[in-house]
Amino acid sequence: MTTINEALDKLMSLDFESREMLIEIAQKRQIEERRKEIAGNAKKSKESYKNNKLKAISAEAAIARLNALV
């Protein structure tokens, strides 16, 4: 397995434009992976709601619960 330092060394051995392109591609892949994770969580939540495992609450109640976590 490649370490972060090894990957960075390889990245820095590329020319500037190639590094820029690689960074952009990596960022886009990260964004797409996060979108898939969010979509999966939303799907699970919808299923839980349909199966009466989640209950609807007001925005105020949700905010109060979130503030209590802090």
N, C-alpha and C positions, 0 to 999 in steps of 0.2 A: 504494500500500500504506500502511496506517495504521501509524504508529509506536506504540511502547508508551506514550509520553507523551501522544499524541493520544487513544489508547484510554482511558488513565487520566483524562484531562480530561473525556472524554465520560461515563465512568462516574461521576465525582464530580459531574457536573451533574444526575444522577438523584437522586430522593429516597432517603432511607435504606432504606426497605423494598424499593424496586426494586433498589438496589445489592446488598442482602443476597440477593435472589432471583437476580440475575445471577451473583453469586459462587458461589452454591450450584449453579446449573445448570452453570457452567463447571467446577467441581470434579467434578461427576458425569460430565461428558463426558470429562474427563481420565482419571478412573478407568476408564471404559468403554473408552477408547482403549488404555490400558495393559493392561487385561484381554485385549483382542483381540491385542495384541502378544505377550503371554505365551502365549496359546493358539496363536498362529502358531508361536512358537518351540518349544512342546511338540510340535506336529504335525510340524515339521521334524525334531526330535530323535527322535521315534518312528519316522519313516520312515528316518532314518539308521541307527537301531538295527536295524530290520527288514532293512535292506540290508547288515547287517554292517559298517557304517562306524563304528559306536560299539561299544565293548566295556563290559560291566558290570564295575564295580569295587566294592570294599567301601567302606563309609562312611569308614572310617579312611583308606583310600588317597585318597579324594576330599578329605577334610579336609587331609591332608598336602599334596596338590597345591595347594589353595587357600592354605594357609599359606605355601607356597613363593613364591606370587605377591606376597606382602606385603613 
